[in-house]
Amino acid sequence: FTGTYMPSTQLTGGYRILSYLDPPEPKHDQLKRFLFFLLKSRSSHFIPEFHSSYTNLFETLEKELAKKGKAVFTDSGDQTAFNYLAKAFYGVNPSETKLGTDAPSIITKWAARQLGPILTTGLPRLIEEPLLHTFLLPPALVKKDYQRLYEFFYESSSGPVLDEAVRLGVSKEEAVHNLIFATCFNSFGGMKILFPSMLAYIGEAGVNLHRRLAEEIRSVVKSNGGKVTMAGLEQMRLMKSVVYETLRIDPPVPFQYAKAKRDLVIENHENAFQVKEGEMLFGFQPFATKDPKIFDRAEEFVGDRFLGEGEKLLKHVLWSNGPETEQTNVGNKQCAGKDL
């Protein structure tokens, strides 16, 4: 998951989290089924809670724009993202609990302890290398804050969710630590990167794309009784293409790591490479998703790239740790929340 090192399990309650497990391990099957259960059991809440949370955010941003002439999405966006996930997954508003509005700052500190050895901060290398890339940052520095997250998630997921974990053979404690990671690291972390990126690309694409998106989305919503629905989202072809294009050109997690389970040969357009069993493989995803032999104008953001015949290119969109045209399941390492 993070390459040739693994962060201390002290950062995750002493457990190896699902992201660090291999599919053949029994616990991988149990934990991924557990996350699938959570997603399925709460699926009816995803769109209504998103609409509520992000309507509030954009109303605030519109007021700031009117008053100051500018508004910073990331300032309020992080809190909105966590509030949305807490409400959608667990039916709880964090601001009404002891956690309050502290989650985004806690998550940032906690994630930094895990990603330190591969983070690039922009500091001079003479400072960055010894500070971040030589020694692991002590987990003890975030222990108290992480406990606050644990208590929030334990209380919020008590009931059917944790009962299902026990039924699958996972202790409630281990289940909660996996919920924290899936919600805070995977989901919140992904939204924190993707949403500002997507807004930037759409903004820079120009008024023609803005107009086409507005016309498509408003038309579909109107034809669905004024509501955003799952069926309606499927009808928004341009909107989907824009999202896929953002995920293609700027995937939230650009690095992939794996150990070869057998001897194999990896081929590109021109060459073949022998890989021995046990060797570590590293993939920089944009090398594939910006391949000019596959994508025309590969370095450019093309909002309608995946319309019509372009839909066939979705097999080359790999943001979820696998082709977009394939399904996540308990036997692979593709993102459990891919479809969400």
Phi, psi and omega per residue, in radians:
F1 nan -0.741 3.105
T2 -2.098 0.305 3.004
G3 1.707 -2.337 -2.986
T4 -1.467 0.063 3.068
Y5 -2.387 2.817 3.040
M6 -2.231 2.314 3.117
P7 -1.016 2.712 3.130
S8 -1.006 2.375 3.086
T9 -1.209 -0.151 3.036
Q10 -1.106 -0.359 3.112
L11 -1.413 -0.177 -3.121
T12 -2.319 0.691 3.039
G13 1.245 0.269 -3.129
G14 1.562 0.077 -3.092
Y15 -1.887 2.553 2.895
R16 -1.377 2.061 -3.061
I17 -1.358 2.781 -3.092
L18 -0.820 -0.732 -3.099
S19 -1.020 -0.455 -3.083
Y20 -1.725 0.063 -3.141
L21 -1.680 2.618 3.112
D22 -1.628 2.508 -3.112
P23 -0.887 -0.643 3.134
P24 -1.151 -0.310 -3.133
E25 -1.272 2.303 -3.097
P26 -0.936 -0.683 -3.088
K27 -1.134 -0.493 3.105
H28 -1.064 -0.810 3.128
D29 -1.057 -0.824 -3.092
Q30 -1.101 -0.796 -3.065
L31 -1.249 -0.629 3.133
K32 -1.239 -0.644 3.051
R33 -1.081 -0.659 3.127
F34 -1.082 -0.785 3.115
L35 -1.166 -0.659 3.076
F36 -1.061 -0.687 3.112
F37 -1.073 -0.803 3.133
L38 -1.020 -0.835 -3.111
L39 -1.092 -0.748 -3.118
K40 -1.199 -0.751 -3.062
S41 -1.196 -0.410 -3.108
R42 -1.917 0.170 -2.994
S43 -1.043 -0.551 -3.112
S44 -1.242 -0.192 -3.105
H45 -1.677 -0.245 -2.983
F46 -1.076 -0.863 -3.087
I47 -1.295 -0.845 3.133
P48 -1.016 -0.736 -3.127
E49 -1.225 -0.605 3.088
F50 -1.120 -0.794 3.141
H51 -1.037 -0.791 -3.126
S52 -1.126 -0.874 -3.066
S53 -1.126 -0.810 -3.036
Y54 -1.452 -0.359 2.962
T55 -1.107 -0.796 3.110
N56 -1.050 -0.747 -3.133
L57 -1.078 -0.855 -3.047
F58 -1.269 -0.482 3.020
E59 -1.129 -0.693 3.091
T60 -1.130 -0.770 3.139
L61 -1.122 -0.675 3.128
E62 -1.102 -0.689 3.120
K63 -1.141 -0.712 3.107
E64 -1.119 -0.716 3.110
L65 -1.068 -0.767 -3.121
A66 -1.145 -0.608 -3.066
K67 -1.469 -0.761 -3.000
K68 -1.944 -0.237 -3.100
G69 1.496 -0.037 3.083
K70 -2.729 2.751 3.099
A71 -2.592 2.443 -3.104
V72 -1.761 1.972 -3.077
F73 -1.091 -0.745 -3.004
T74 -1.178 -0.481 -3.117
D75 -1.039 -0.802 -3.134
S76 -1.701 -0.353 -3.039
G77 -1.125 -0.635 -3.123
D78 -1.133 -0.787 3.131
Q79 -1.138 -0.697 3.114
T80 -1.089 -0.732 -3.139
A81 -1.067 -0.801 -3.129
F82 -1.185 -0.744 3.117
N83 -1.012 -0.751 3.137
Y84 -1.062 -0.855 -3.102
L85 -1.084 -0.713 3.141
A86 -1.124 -0.709 -3.139
K87 -1.275 -0.743 -3.087
A88 -1.209 -0.768 -3.079
F89 -1.438 -0.600 -2.956
Y90 -2.230 -0.092 3.123
G91 1.209 0.485 -3.066
V92 -2.204 2.388 3.032
N93 -1.624 1.957 -3.060
P94 -0.995 -0.581 -3.095
S95 -1.170 -0.262 3.108
E96 -1.690 0.178 3.120
T97 -2.095 3.112 3.120
K98 -1.105 -0.422 -3.127
L99 -1.181 -0.569 3.108
G100 1.038 -2.284 -3.130
T101 -1.878 0.380 -3.042
D102 -1.500 -0.214 -2.999
A103 -0.982 -0.874 -3.089
P104 -0.983 -0.734 -3.133
S105 -1.227 -0.652 3.097
I106 -1.121 -0.808 -3.122
I107 -1.067 -0.715 -3.134
T108 -1.061 -0.778 3.128
K109 -1.165 -0.721 -3.114
W110 -1.170 -0.780 3.141
A111 -1.150 -0.611 -3.133
A112 -1.085 -0.598 3.105
R113 -1.136 -0.519 -3.102
Q114 -1.491 -0.562 -3.033
L115 -1.761 -0.028 -3.081
G116 -0.766 -0.897 -3.086
P117 -1.101 -0.289 3.129
I118 -2.073 0.097 3.117
L119 -1.352 2.544 2.978
T120 -2.101 2.053 -3.019
T121 -1.756 -0.232 -3.054
G122 1.627 -0.071 3.068
L123 -1.219 2.756 3.029
P124 -0.996 2.488 -3.060
R125 -1.025 -0.596 3.137
L126 -1.090 -0.413 3.093
I127 -1.640 -0.791 -3.042
E128 -1.140 -0.725 -3.072
E129 -1.065 -0.951 3.140
P130 -1.235 -0.508 -3.064
L131 -1.329 -0.747 -3.028
L132 -1.980 -0.599 -2.923
H133 -1.786 0.069 -3.105
T134 -1.902 -0.718 -3.125
F135 -2.210 2.499 3.065
L136 -1.241 2.402 3.099
L137 -1.217 2.384 -3.044
P138 -1.059 2.196 3.098
P139 -1.067 -0.482 -3.086
A140 -1.017 -0.438 -3.087
L141 -1.190 -0.343 3.141
V142 -2.083 0.178 -3.062
K143 -1.033 -0.814 -3.094
K144 -1.152 -0.741 3.115
D145 -1.141 -0.707 -3.138
Y146 -1.115 -0.614 3.109
Q147 -1.070 -0.613 3.087
R148 -1.123 -0.721 3.061
L149 -1.078 -0.779 -3.113
Y150 -1.021 -0.819 -3.116
E151 -1.094 -0.698 3.114
F152 -1.104 -0.812 -3.086
F153 -1.253 -0.593 3.118
Y154 -1.128 -0.837 -3.132
E155 -1.154 -0.656 -3.066
S156 -1.295 -0.484 -3.060
S157 -1.809 0.019 3.111
S158 -1.091 2.495 -3.094
G159 2.003 -2.453 -3.055
P160 -0.995 -0.618 -3.079
V161 -1.146 -0.924 -3.131
L162 -1.243 -0.508 3.065
D163 -1.092 -0.660 3.109
E164 -1.158 -0.655 3.100
A165 -1.043 -0.809 3.137
V166 -1.092 -0.719 3.121
R167 -1.054 -0.582 -3.134
L168 -1.450 -0.077 3.123
G169 1.659 0.325 3.131
V170 -1.958 2.286 3.120
S171 -1.154 2.711 3.135
K172 -1.063 -0.667 -3.121
E173 -1.107 -0.839 3.136
E174 -1.125 -0.662 3.127
A175 -1.066 -0.748 -3.115
V176 -1.124 -0.737 3.120
H177 -1.098 -0.607 3.081
N178 -1.259 -0.601 3.065
L179 -1.131 -0.696 3.099
I180 -1.045 -0.825 -3.095
F181 -1.146 -0.795 -3.105
A182 -1.130 -0.662 -3.105
T183 -1.395 -0.812 -2.990
C184 -1.527 -0.770 -3.093
F185 -1.456 -0.974 -3.065
N186 -1.255 -0.992 -3.005
S187 -1.347 -1.004 -3.141
F188 -1.070 -0.762 3.136
G189 -1.054 -0.705 3.123
G190 -1.169 -0.755 3.136
M191 -1.152 -0.654 -3.136
K192 -1.060 -0.574 3.133
I193 -1.552 -0.820 -2.985
L194 -1.220 -0.808 -2.989
F195 -1.105 -0.848 3.075
P196 -1.080 -0.655 3.119
S197 -1.080 -0.795 -3.111
M198 -1.132 -0.735 3.107
L199 -1.069 -0.699 -3.133
A200 -1.124 -0.802 -3.132
Y201 -1.124 -0.733 3.123
I202 -1.135 -0.762 -3.138
G203 -1.027 -0.751 -3.099
E204 -1.349 -0.269 -3.079
A205 -1.243 -0.391 3.052
G206 1.821 2.949 -2.967
V207 -1.167 -0.496 -3.132
N208 -1.100 -0.798 3.099
L209 -1.147 -0.705 3.129
H210 -1.003 -0.816 -3.117
R211 -1.110 -0.788 -3.122
R212 -1.111 -0.723 3.105
L213 -1.099 -0.814 -3.120
A214 -1.057 -0.781 -3.129
E215 -1.109 -0.775 -3.117
E216 -1.130 -0.872 -3.051
I217 -1.143 -0.790 -3.130
R218 -1.117 -0.668 3.141
S219 -1.131 -0.796 -3.119
V220 -1.169 -0.755 3.135
V221 -1.073 -0.742 3.130
K222 -1.076 -0.729 -3.114
S223 -1.266 -0.227 3.100
N224 -1.863 0.566 3.055
G225 1.277 0.414 3.108
G226 1.418 0.195 -3.122
K227 -2.093 2.647 3.004
V228 -1.536 2.137 -3.129
T229 -2.225 2.890 3.073
M230 -1.021 -0.782 3.139
A231 -1.100 -0.674 3.123
G232 -1.120 -0.723 3.122
L233 -1.034 -0.665 3.127
E234 -1.130 -0.453 -3.133
Q235 -1.443 -0.223 -3.111
M236 -1.539 1.323 -3.025
R237 -1.103 -0.760 -3.125
L238 -1.181 -0.738 3.113
M239 -1.009 -0.793 3.127
K240 -1.099 -0.717 3.135
S241 -1.074 -0.704 3.132
V242 -1.108 -0.732 3.116
V243 -1.132 -0.812 3.130
Y244 -1.081 -0.664 -3.135
E245 -1.158 -0.642 3.064
T246 -1.121 -0.761 3.135
L247 -1.167 -0.512 3.103
R248 -1.260 -0.895 -2.978
I249 -1.385 -0.445 -3.079
D250 -2.526 1.188 -3.099
P251 -1.068 2.392 -3.106
P252 -1.008 -0.607 3.082
V253 -2.097 1.684 -3.046
P254 -1.407 -0.184 -3.053
F255 -1.853 2.381 3.024
Q256 -2.233 2.449 3.141
Y257 -2.271 2.594 3.054
A258 -2.862 2.679 3.009
K259 -1.782 2.350 -3.140
A260 -1.173 2.218 3.141
K261 -1.506 -0.198 3.113
R262 -2.740 2.915 3.022
D263 -1.133 2.400 3.135
L264 -2.696 2.943 3.091
V265 -2.097 2.203 3.099
I266 -1.820 2.288 -3.096
E267 -2.052 2.503 2.901
N268 -1.974 -2.784 -3.082
H269 -1.137 -0.580 -3.009
E270 -1.998 -0.477 -2.940
N271 -2.292 2.962 3.066
A272 -2.296 2.530 -3.063
F273 -2.266 2.247 3.089
Q274 -1.411 2.334 3.093
V275 -2.184 2.296 -3.126
K276 -1.642 2.624 3.087
E277 -0.921 2.319 3.099
G278 1.599 -0.204 3.135
E279 -1.278 2.529 3.103
M280 -1.438 2.286 3.089
L281 -1.879 2.432 3.063
F282 -2.187 2.297 3.102
G283 -2.133 2.278 3.009
F284 -1.741 1.806 -2.920
Q285 -0.958 -0.717 -3.135
P286 -1.037 -0.365 3.031
F287 -1.025 -0.601 3.140
A288 -1.535 -0.760 -3.031
T289 -1.390 -0.136 3.019
K290 -2.050 0.473 -3.135
D291 -1.214 2.002 -3.093
P292 -1.169 -0.267 3.096
K293 -1.399 -0.232 3.115
I294 -1.908 -0.765 -3.072
F295 -1.904 2.178 3.014
D296 -1.214 2.444 -3.088
R297 0.861 0.914 -2.965
A298 -1.047 -0.535 -3.102
E299 -1.509 -0.055 -3.099
E300 -1.794 2.614 3.002
F301 -1.437 2.001 3.141
V302 -2.076 1.750 -2.981
G303 -1.016 -0.610 -3.098
D304 -1.732 0.388 -3.076
R305 -0.981 -0.640 -2.993
F306 -1.762 0.349 3.039
L307 -1.468 2.646 3.061
G308 1.008 -2.214 3.140
E309 -1.097 -0.420 3.140
G310 -1.105 -0.314 3.130
E311 -1.071 -0.449 3.130
K312 -1.136 -0.333 -3.131
L313 -1.388 -0.122 -3.097
L314 -1.076 -0.400 3.111
K315 -1.150 -0.269 3.123
H316 -1.716 0.082 3.055
V317 -1.643 2.061 -2.853
L318 -2.126 0.276 -2.990
W319 -0.975 -0.511 -3.029
S320 -1.544 0.267 -3.085
N321 1.265 0.581 3.098
G322 3.053 2.899 -3.140
P323 -1.065 2.484 -3.128
E324 -1.078 -0.446 -3.097
T325 -1.435 -0.095 3.129
E326 -1.813 2.802 -3.060
Q327 -1.782 2.485 3.016
T328 -1.278 2.468 3.093
N329 -2.652 3.078 -3.059
V330 -1.205 -0.261 -3.097
G331 -1.664 0.036 3.124
N332 -2.285 3.109 -3.115
K333 -1.835 0.337 3.094
Q334 -1.285 2.547 -3.051
C335 -0.888 2.230 -3.133
A336 -1.094 -0.553 -3.122
G337 -1.694 0.401 -3.073
K338 -0.896 -0.848 -3.050
D339 -1.301 -0.500 3.073
L340 -1.143 nan nan
